[in-house]
């Protein structure tokens, strides 16, 4: 039997696949096999394209409820589908903050109505993310991917200890935004050469790694499953590497922009402003090494859309955050896979498999995405489906264009 994939009017023959076929008809798929992917991080090559497991991003901001002028669950998940994602976990800095079952319901009702892919919400660690009192973690636990106060570091050791103890009892992950407020000093980019030369207020790496160090000790004490969000500096990589060697239940993520860019590439433009900031070239190299040796478990986008006006005020005045769902794979494929820094299989592991293992998110056998990989094109924010158009990768020439994403057997994106 001939094995083919049908994508629109294009038919792609499988190479050496036995008893496996996907047929797309009327935006549904039929999978002929027990499983499309025979092994973790399988890559199926079909002429000029690859079929990959649906990506999972454990760190996105869908902005709804509360900030729908920046993004909605509908537009954010459409953008995710265009980027090859079939699962995203959405952060809790919303209005209302999901710190109780009632406030969480305000979000999950919109997800049920509008999401085109799987959306798993985070519950807040503390009430209103203020770092003072624990949220209603017990009642939210069955309905959330993990707990986080993303956007803010939990400042007191006492509260973080209580949060880890509670999360441990609920068998849930604490996903920490690590940032020591008293070390920020009004900074908005990395405290490095660019900041010094251009008279910008800098954010030190210590503001990140100092809290990572504190939390590692608390994770040792409690046995809590601890995950560090968006690491950006070499000290964080070293601390996490050492903690893993000691058997601490710890994982971490970094984002595409920290692997591809550094502060030597900054421009006086709000699309280069994110938190944590782009660090030094040495930090970027340390992150790549951490990715290669397994210290860094996964790549998450920290997709954080804002309005055009909020991102138009330069490095100092613009809001922190960039969009990332639609650029992650092409940028990483072009900058890391094509030069031979990592294999395509390793990238798929970091984007699709490892996040699911750590956060216990099943991969459906009919969740997959198809990318054409031999055609160069230019990143253009005007093509994005997300409402946020601010990306530091604007104008970059890349390979890897998504032509189809299938979630739970349904075609959710087709080029």
C-alpha positions as CSV (number, residue, x, y, z in Angstrom):
1,X,0.0,0.0,0.0
2,X,1.4,3.4,-0.9
3,X,1.9,5.6,2.1
4,X,1.1,9.3,1.5
5,X,0.3,12.5,3.4
6,X,-2.2,14.8,1.8
7,X,-1.7,18.5,2.6
8,X,-4.2,20.6,0.5
9,X,-3.5,19.7,-3.1
10,X,0.0,18.4,-2.3
11,X,0.8,14.7,-1.8
12,X,3.9,13.6,0.0
13,X,5.2,10.0,-0.1
14,X,6.6,8.5,3.1
15,X,10.2,7.2,3.0
16,X,10.4,3.7,4.3
17,X,7.4,3.9,6.6
18,X,5.4,0.7,7.2
19,X,1.7,0.6,7.7
20,X,1.4,4.3,8.4
21,X,-0.5,7.0,6.5
22,X,-2.3,10.2,7.1
23,X,-5.1,11.3,4.9
24,X,-6.6,14.8,5.3
25,X,-10.1,15.4,4.0
26,X,-12.5,18.2,4.8
27,X,-10.2,19.4,7.6
28,X,-10.2,16.0,9.4
29,X,-7.4,13.4,9.4
30,X,-7.5,9.7,9.3
31,X,-4.5,8.0,10.9
32,X,-3.7,4.5,9.7
33,X,-1.5,3.0,12.4
34,X,-1.4,2.5,16.1
35,X,0.9,5.5,16.4
36,X,2.3,7.9,13.8
37,X,5.5,8.4,15.7
38,X,7.4,5.2,16.5
39,X,9.7,6.7,19.0
40,X,10.2,9.9,21.1
41,X,11.2,12.8,18.9
42,X,10.6,10.9,15.7
43,X,11.0,12.9,12.6
44,X,9.2,11.7,9.4
45,X,10.8,13.1,6.3
46,X,8.7,13.5,3.2
47,X,10.5,15.0,0.2
48,X,10.9,18.7,1.1
49,X,9.0,18.6,4.3
50,X,9.0,17.0,7.7
51,X,6.1,15.7,9.9
52,X,6.8,16.4,13.6
53,X,4.9,15.8,16.8
54,X,2.8,18.7,17.8
55,X,4.9,21.1,19.8
56,X,4.1,22.0,23.5
57,X,4.9,25.4,24.9
58,X,4.7,25.6,28.7
59,X,5.1,29.4,28.9
60,X,2.8,31.6,26.9
61,X,0.7,34.7,27.7
62,X,-2.7,34.6,26.1
63,X,-3.8,37.8,27.9
64,X,-7.4,36.8,28.4
65,X,-9.3,37.5,30.6
66,X,-8.3,41.1,31.4
67,X,-6.1,42.2,28.5
68,X,-7.8,41.2,25.3
69,X,-6.6,44.4,23.6
70,X,-3.1,42.6,23.6
71,X,-4.2,39.1,22.6
72,X,-7.2,36.7,23.0
73,X,-7.3,33.0,23.5
74,X,-8.7,32.7,20.0
75,X,-5.9,34.7,18.3
76,X,-3.2,33.3,20.5
77,X,-4.1,29.7,19.8
78,X,-4.4,30.4,16.1
79,X,-0.9,31.8,16.2
80,X,0.3,28.7,18.1
81,X,-1.2,26.4,15.5
82,X,0.6,28.4,12.8
83,X,3.8,27.8,14.8
84,X,3.2,24.0,15.0
85,X,2.0,23.9,18.5
86,X,-0.9,21.7,19.7
87,X,-0.6,22.4,23.4
88,X,0.2,25.6,25.3
89,X,0.2,26.4,29.0
90,X,-1.0,30.0,29.7
91,X,0.5,32.1,32.5
92,X,-1.6,33.5,35.3
93,X,-0.8,37.3,35.1
94,X,-4.4,38.0,34.1
95,X,-7.4,39.9,35.4
96,X,-8.8,38.3,37.5
97,X,-5.6,36.4,38.5
98,X,-6.5,32.7,38.6
99,X,-5.9,32.4,42.4
100,X,-9.2,30.7,43.2
101,X,-11.5,28.2,41.5
102,X,-13.9,31.1,40.7
103,X,-11.2,33.2,39.1
104,X,-9.8,30.3,37.2
105,X,-13.3,29.5,35.8
106,X,-13.4,33.0,34.2
107,X,-10.4,31.8,32.1
108,X,-11.4,28.2,31.5
109,X,-14.8,29.2,30.1
110,X,-13.1,31.3,27.4
111,X,-10.7,28.4,26.7
112,X,-13.6,26.0,26.2
113,X,-15.3,28.4,23.9
114,X,-12.5,29.9,21.8
115,X,-9.3,27.8,21.9
116,X,-8.4,26.0,18.6
117,X,-5.7,23.8,20.4
118,X,-5.2,22.4,23.9
119,X,-4.7,25.2,26.4
120,X,-3.7,24.3,30.0
121,X,-3.8,27.2,32.5
122,X,-1.5,27.9,35.3
123,X,-2.8,28.7,38.8
124,X,-1.2,31.6,40.7
125,X,1.1,30.7,43.6
126,X,-0.2,33.6,45.7
127,X,-3.3,35.7,45.9
128,X,-3.3,38.3,43.1
129,X,0.3,37.4,42.5
130,X,1.2,39.7,45.4
131,X,3.6,37.2,47.1
132,X,1.9,37.5,50.5
133,X,-0.7,34.7,50.9
134,X,-1.0,31.4,49.1
135,X,-3.7,31.0,46.5
136,X,-6.4,28.4,46.8
137,X,-4.1,25.8,45.4
138,X,-6.1,22.8,46.7
139,X,-9.2,23.7,44.7
140,X,-7.4,24.7,41.6
141,X,-5.0,21.8,41.5
142,X,-7.1,19.4,39.4
143,X,-7.6,22.0,36.7
144,X,-4.1,23.6,36.2
145,X,-0.8,22.5,34.6
146,X,1.3,23.9,37.5
147,X,1.5,26.9,39.8
148,X,3.4,30.1,39.0
149,X,3.5,33.8,39.8
150,X,5.0,34.5,36.4
151,X,5.9,38.1,35.9
152,X,7.0,38.4,39.5
153,X,9.4,36.6,41.7
154,X,8.1,35.3,45.0
155,X,10.2,37.6,47.2
156,X,10.1,35.9,50.6
157,X,11.6,32.5,51.4
158,X,8.8,31.8,53.9
159,X,6.1,32.0,51.2
160,X,8.0,30.0,48.7
161,X,8.7,27.3,51.2
162,X,4.9,27.1,52.0
163,X,4.1,27.0,48.3
164,X,6.6,24.2,47.6
165,X,5.2,22.2,50.6
166,X,1.7,22.6,49.3
167,X,2.6,21.8,45.7
168,X,4.5,18.7,46.8
169,X,1.3,17.5,48.7
170,X,-0.7,18.1,45.5
171,X,1.9,16.5,43.2
172,X,2.2,19.8,41.2
173,X,5.1,21.7,39.8
174,X,6.1,25.1,41.0
175,X,7.2,27.1,38.0
176,X,9.2,30.1,39.2
177,X,9.9,33.5,37.6
178,X,13.1,34.2,39.4
179,X,13.7,37.8,40.1
180,X,14.9,39.7,43.2
181,X,13.1,43.0,43.2
182,X,15.7,44.9,45.3
183,X,18.4,44.1,42.7
184,X,16.5,45.6,39.7
185,X,17.3,49.3,40.4
186,X,15.0,50.4,37.7
187,X,16.8,48.5,35.0
188,X,15.2,47.5,31.7
189,X,18.0,45.8,29.7
190,X,21.0,43.7,30.7
191,X,23.6,45.4,32.8
192,X,26.3,44.8,30.2
193,X,28.4,46.6,27.6
194,X,25.5,48.0,25.6
195,X,23.8,49.5,28.6
196,X,27.0,51.1,29.7
197,X,27.8,52.5,26.3
198,X,24.3,53.8,25.6
199,X,23.4,55.1,29.1
200,X,20.7,52.6,29.8
201,X,19.8,51.3,33.3
202,X,20.8,47.7,33.5
203,X,19.3,44.5,35.1
204,X,22.0,42.4,36.7
205,X,22.2,38.6,36.2
206,X,22.3,38.3,40.0
207,X,18.7,39.4,40.1
208,X,17.9,36.1,38.4
209,X,20.4,33.6,39.7
210,X,20.2,34.7,43.4
211,X,16.6,33.6,43.5
212,X,17.3,30.4,41.6
213,X,19.9,29.6,44.2
214,X,17.5,30.2,47.1
215,X,14.8,28.1,45.5
216,X,17.1,25.2,44.8
217,X,17.7,24.9,48.5
218,X,14.0,25.0,49.2
219,X,13.4,22.3,46.6
220,X,16.0,20.1,48.3
221,X,14.3,20.6,51.6
222,X,10.7,19.9,50.4
223,X,11.2,17.5,47.5
224,X,8.9,19.7,45.4
225,X,9.0,19.4,41.6
226,X,10.6,22.8,40.8
227,X,10.8,24.4,37.3
228,X,12.7,27.5,36.5
229,X,11.1,29.7,33.8
230,X,13.0,31.5,31.0
231,X,16.6,31.3,32.3
232,X,18.9,33.8,30.7
233,X,22.4,33.8,32.3
234,X,25.3,31.4,32.8
235,X,25.1,31.4,36.6
236,X,21.6,30.0,36.4
237,X,22.8,27.3,34.0
238,X,25.6,26.3,36.4
239,X,23.3,26.3,39.5
240,X,20.8,24.1,37.8
241,X,23.4,21.7,36.4
242,X,24.9,21.3,39.9
243,X,21.4,20.8,41.4
244,X,20.6,18.1,38.9
245,X,23.8,16.3,39.7
246,X,22.8,16.3,43.3
247,X,19.4,14.7,42.5
248,X,17.2,17.8,43.0
249,X,13.8,17.5,41.3
250,X,14.4,20.4,39.0
251,X,13.9,21.4,35.4
252,X,14.2,24.6,33.4
253,X,13.4,26.3,30.2
254,X,15.0,28.9,28.0
255,X,13.5,30.8,25.1
256,X,14.6,31.1,21.4
257,X,15.7,34.7,21.8
258,X,18.2,33.9,24.5
259,X,19.7,31.2,22.3
260,X,19.9,33.2,19.2
261,X,20.4,36.8,20.4
262,X,22.5,38.7,23.0
263,X,23.0,42.3,24.1
264,X,25.6,42.9,21.4
265,X,22.7,42.7,18.9
266,X,20.4,45.2,20.7
267,X,18.8,48.1,18.8
268,X,17.0,51.1,20.1
269,X,13.6,49.5,19.6
270,X,11.0,48.1,21.9
271,X,11.0,44.8,20.1
272,X,14.3,44.0,21.8
273,X,12.9,44.5,25.3
274,X,11.9,41.4,27.3
275,X,12.2,40.2,30.9
276,X,14.7,38.7,31.6
277,X,16.6,40.7,29.1
278,X,19.0,39.6,26.4
279,X,22.3,38.9,28.2
280,X,25.9,38.8,27.1
281,X,27.4,36.7,24.3
282,X,29.0,34.5,27.1
283,X,25.6,34.0,28.7
284,X,24.2,32.9,25.3
285,X,27.0,30.4,24.8
286,X,26.4,29.0,28.3
287,X,22.7,28.5,27.4
288,X,23.7,26.7,24.2
289,X,26.0,24.4,26.2
290,X,23.3,23.8,28.8
291,X,20.9,22.9,26.0
292,X,23.5,20.5,24.5
293,X,24.3,18.7,27.8
294,X,20.7,18.4,29.0
295,X,20.8,21.0,31.8
296,X,18.1,22.9,29.9
297,X,15.2,20.6,29.5
298,X,13.0,22.5,27.1
299,X,12.5,25.5,24.9
300,X,9.5,27.7,25.6
301,X,8.6,30.9,23.8
302,X,7.5,33.2,26.6
303,X,5.1,34.6,24.0
304,X,4.1,37.9,25.5
305,X,2.1,40.1,23.1
306,X,1.5,43.8,23.6
307,X,-0.3,46.5,21.6
308,X,1.7,48.4,19.0
309,X,1.6,51.6,21.1
310,X,3.0,49.8,24.2
311,X,6.0,48.6,22.1
312,X,6.6,51.9,20.4
313,X,8.5,53.7,23.2
314,X,12.0,52.4,22.7
315,X,14.0,50.3,25.1
316,X,13.3,52.4,28.1
317,X,9.6,53.1,27.8
318,X,8.2,50.0,26.0
319,X,6.5,47.2,27.8
320,X,8.5,44.0,28.5
321,X,7.7,41.1,26.2
322,X,7.8,39.9,22.6
323,X,5.8,37.5,20.5
324,X,7.3,34.1,19.8
325,X,4.9,31.3,18.8
326,X,5.1,31.8,15.0
327,X,8.9,32.3,14.8
328,X,10.2,29.7,17.3
329,X,10.7,26.7,15.0
330,X,11.9,28.5,11.9
331,X,14.4,30.6,13.9
332,X,15.8,27.6,15.8
333,X,15.8,25.4,12.8
334,X,17.7,27.9,10.8
335,X,20.1,29.1,13.5
336,X,20.8,25.9,15.4
337,X,19.9,22.9,13.2
338,X,21.1,24.0,9.8
339,X,24.6,24.9,11.1
340,X,24.8,21.6,12.9
341,X,24.8,22.9,16.5
342,X,21.9,20.5,17.3
343,X,20.0,17.8,15.4
344,X,16.5,18.2,14.2
345,X,15.6,15.3,16.6
346,X,17.1,17.2,19.5
347,X,15.1,20.3,18.6
348,X,11.9,18.3,18.5
349,X,12.7,16.8,21.8
350,X,13.1,20.2,23.4
351,X,10.0,21.7,21.8
352,X,7.6,18.7,21.8
353,X,8.6,15.8,23.9
354,X,10.5,16.9,27.0
355,X,7.8,19.6,28.0
356,X,5.1,16.9,27.9
357,X,7.1,14.5,30.0
358,X,7.9,17.0,32.7
359,X,4.4,18.5,32.9
360,X,2.7,15.1,32.3
361,X,0.9,16.3,29.1
362,X,0.0,13.4,26.8
363,X,0.9,13.5,23.1
364,X,-2.1,12.4,21.1
365,X,-1.2,10.1,18.3
366,X,-3.0,12.4,15.8
367,X,-1.4,15.7,17.0
368,X,1.3,16.6,14.5
369,X,2.6,19.5,12.4
370,X,4.1,19.6,8.9
371,X,6.9,22.0,7.9
372,X,8.5,22.7,4.5
373,X,12.2,23.0,5.3
374,X,13.9,23.8,1.9
375,X,12.3,27.2,1.1
376,X,13.8,30.4,2.5
377,X,11.5,33.3,3.5
378,X,11.7,36.4,5.6
379,X,10.1,36.9,9.0
380,X,7.4,39.5,8.7
381,X,5.2,40.4,11.6
382,X,2.4,41.6,9.2
383,X,1.9,37.9,8.4
384,X,1.4,36.9,12.1
385,X,-2.0,35.6,13.4
386,X,-1.2,36.9,16.9
387,X,-2.3,40.4,17.7
388,X,1.2,41.2,19.0
389,X,3.5,42.2,16.2
390,X,6.7,42.9,18.1
391,X,9.5,40.5,17.3
392,X,13.3,41.0,17.3
393,X,13.4,38.5,14.4
394,X,11.7,40.9,12.0
395,X,13.4,40.7,8.6
396,X,15.4,37.6,9.5
397,X,15.7,35.1,6.6
398,X,14.7,31.6,7.8
399,X,13.8,28.1,6.6
400,X,10.9,26.1,8.1
401,X,7.4,27.2,7.1
402,X,4.5,25.5,8.7
403,X,2.0,24.3,6.1
404,X,-0.3,22.3,8.4
405,X,-1.0,21.6,12.1
406,X,-3.4,18.9,13.2
407,X,-4.8,18.8,16.8
408,X,-6.8,15.9,18.0
409,X,-7.4,14.8,14.4
410,X,-8.6,18.2,13.2
411,X,-6.7,20.5,10.9
412,X,-6.3,23.7,12.9
413,X,-3.9,25.4,10.6
414,X,-3.3,25.1,6.9
415,X,-1.1,27.4,4.9
